[in-house]
């Protein structure tokens, strides 16, 4: 697996298998078989995905802009520019699945997200890998119940419209037969090593002593 999962900073960002496609897909689902699972992995989602895949016995290549360690011993690391489709294709060679966990800086979503996403779609399609996109829930807008795959996309912000558009680009590539794709959505992340936009503003980390409080039911899933 190739995991592309790092946050993009500054300038350029830095989210083929042999044989029958079905055989390659089956091989990639079993520990120790098939090509590497590649992934961009400097961010919270990417780092945990790399650790999870490695613990499952899969061969993982964690790709970041600078190629530095992602915190999981035994994982192959590589450096790449996530806007360079041709370079990404070379780095994804022999991958069974490519995980798109690239997260541009919020202020540059409009500029960077389409470029990075198109580059990863192109790279994964060139090598015959499945592309799995780590998405959020901004495209749903305001909802009054649980969010499911059948929840209508009704974004109420420019960022929500953008995320809906990005997801649609990936799903359209899959529908057109360019490559197999999957989209996984999470409303919010929390826990060790996570910089949460919501939790960081609503429930700041305690400074030295004391407690941090927040609203909600702790037993809710």
C-alpha positions in Angstrom: 0.0 0.0 0.0 1.1 3.5 -0.6 -0.1 6.0 1.9 -0.1 9.6 0.9 -1.0 11.4 4.1 0.7 14.5 5.1 -0.2 18.1 5.7 1.0 20.4 2.9 3.0 23.4 4.0 4.8 26.2 2.1 5.3 25.6 -1.6 4.7 22.4 -3.4 3.1 19.7 -1.3 5.2 16.8 -0.2 -2.6 11.4 0.0 1.3 -1.0 -10.9 0.9 -4.2 -9.9 1.8 -7.2 -12.0 -0.8 -9.7 -13.2 -4.6 -9.6 -13.5 -6.3 -6.6 -11.7 -8.6 -8.9 -9.8 -5.7 -11.0 -8.6 -3.8 -7.9 -7.6 -6.8 -6.6 -5.6 -7.2 -9.9 -3.8 -3.5 -10.1 -3.0 -3.6 -6.6 -1.6 -6.3 -7.6 0.9 -4.2 -10.3 2.6 -1.3 -9.8 4.9 2.1 -10.3 3.3 0.9 -10.6 -0.2 0.7 -8.2 -3.2 2.5 -4.9 -3.6 3.0 -2.2 -1.0 0.2 -0.2 0.4 1.3 3.4 -0.1 0.2 6.4 1.8 0.9 10.0 2.5 1.5 10.0 6.2 2.6 13.0 8.2 -0.9 14.0 9.4 -3.0 12.3 12.2 -5.1 10.3 9.8 -2.1 9.1 7.7 0.1 8.2 10.7 -2.7 6.0 12.2 -3.6 4.4 8.9 0.1 3.4 8.4 0.3 1.9 11.9 -3.0 0.0 11.4 -2.0 -1.4 8.0 1.4 -2.4 9.3 -0.1 -4.1 12.3 -2.3 -6.1 10.0 0.8 -7.5 8.4 0.6 -5.5 5.2 3.6 -4.1 3.4 3.3 -0.3 3.7 5.1 2.6 2.1 4.5 5.9 3.8 5.0 8.9 1.5 5.5 12.4 2.8 6.9 15.6 1.3 10.2 15.2 3.1 10.3 11.4 3.6 10.8 11.6 7.4 9.8 8.9 9.9 6.1 8.5 10.5 6.4 6.8 13.9 5.9 3.1 12.9 9.0 1.0 12.9 9.4 -1.3 9.9 7.5 0.9 7.5 9.2 2.0 4.3 9.2 5.8 3.8 9.6 7.9 0.7 9.6 11.6 -0.2 7.5 12.9 -3.1 5.7 16.0 -4.4 1.9 15.3 -4.2 1.3 17.7 -7.1 3.6 15.8 -9.5 1.4 13.1 -11.2 4.2 11.6 -13.2 6.5 11.4 -10.1 3.6 10.0 -8.0 3.0 7.2 -10.6 6.7 6.2 -10.3 6.4 6.1 -6.5 3.2 4.2 -6.6 4.6 1.5 -8.9 3.5 -2.0 -7.6 1.0 -0.6 -5.2 -2.2 -2.4 -4.5 -3.9 0.6 -2.9 -3.2 4.3 -2.6 -4.6 6.2 0.4 -5.2 9.9 -0.2 -4.8 11.5 3.2 -3.1 14.7 2.0 -4.4 17.7 3.9 -3.5 21.1 2.5 -3.4 24.1 4.8 -7.0 25.3 5.2 -6.4 28.7 3.6 -5.1 26.9 0.5 -7.7 24.2 0.0 -9.1 25.9 -3.1 -5.7 26.1 -4.8 -4.1 22.8 -3.6 -6.9 20.2 -3.1 -7.9 19.9 -6.8 -4.3 19.7 -8.0 -3.3 17.0 -5.4 -6.4 15.0 -5.9 -6.1 14.9 -9.7 -2.4 13.9 -9.4 -3.3 11.0 -7.1 -6.2 9.9 -9.3 -3.8 9.9 -12.3 -1.0 8.1 -10.4 -3.2 5.4 -9.0 -5.0 4.8 -12.3 -1.6 4.5 -14.2 -0.5 1.7 -11.9 -3.8 0.0 -11.6 -4.2 0.7 -7.8 -7.3 1.4 -5.9 -7.6 5.0 -4.5 -9.1 5.4 -1.1 -9.9 9.0 -0.1 -10.0 10.2 3.6 -12.7 12.7 3.4 -14.7 14.8 5.9 -18.4 15.6 6.3 -18.5 19.3 5.2 -20.5 18.5 2.1 -23.5 17.4 4.1 -24.2 20.8 5.5 -26.7 21.0 8.4 -28.3 17.7 9.2 -30.9 16.7 11.8 -30.0 13.0 12.1 -27.2 10.4 11.6 -25.1 10.9 8.5 -25.1 7.9 6.1 -24.1 7.2 2.5 -27.7 8.2 1.6 -27.5 11.6 3.3 -28.0 14.4 0.6 -25.0 16.7 -0.1 -26.2 20.1 0.9 -23.1 22.2 1.8 -23.7 25.5 3.4 -20.2 26.9 3.0 -17.6 27.4 0.3 -15.4 24.8 1.9 -18.3 22.4 1.9 -18.9 23.0 -1.8 -15.2 22.4 -2.4 -15.1 19.1 -0.5 -18.2 17.9 -2.3 -16.6 18.8 -5.6 -13.4 17.0 -4.7 -15.2 13.8 -3.7 -17.3 14.0 -6.9 -14.1 14.1 -9.0 -12.9 10.9 -7.3 -16.2 9.1 -7.6 -16.6 10.2 -11.2 -13.2 8.7 -12.0 -14.3 5.5 -10.5 -17.6 5.5 -12.4 -15.8 6.2 -15.6 -13.8 3.0 -15.1 -10.4 4.8 -14.7 -9.8 3.0 -11.4 -11.5 1.5 -8.3 -12.1 4.1 -5.7 -13.4 4.4 -2.1 -14.3 7.4 0.1 -14.2 7.2 3.9 -15.6 10.1 5.9 -15.1 11.3 9.5 -16.7 14.3 11.1 -14.0 15.0 13.6 -10.8 13.5 14.9 -9.6 13.5 18.5 -7.0 11.8 20.6 -3.2 11.8 21.0 -1.3 13.6 18.3 -4.4 15.1 16.7 -4.8 18.8 16.1 -8.6 19.1 16.1 -10.1 22.3 14.6 -13.3 21.9 16.7 -11.9 20.5 19.9 -9.0 22.9 19.9 -11.4 25.9 19.8 -14.2 24.5 22.0 -12.1 22.6 24.6 -8.6 23.9 24.7 -5.9 21.7 26.2 -5.4 22.5 29.9 -2.3 24.5 30.7 -0.3 22.6 33.3 -3.1 22.0 35.9 -6.8 22.0 36.0 -9.4 20.4 33.8 -10.8 21.1 30.3 -14.6 20.9 30.0 -16.9 20.4 27.0 -20.5 19.6 26.2 -22.0 16.3 25.0 -22.5 12.7 26.2 -19.3 10.8 26.7 -20.9 7.5 26.0 -22.2 8.5 22.6 -20.5 6.8 19.7 
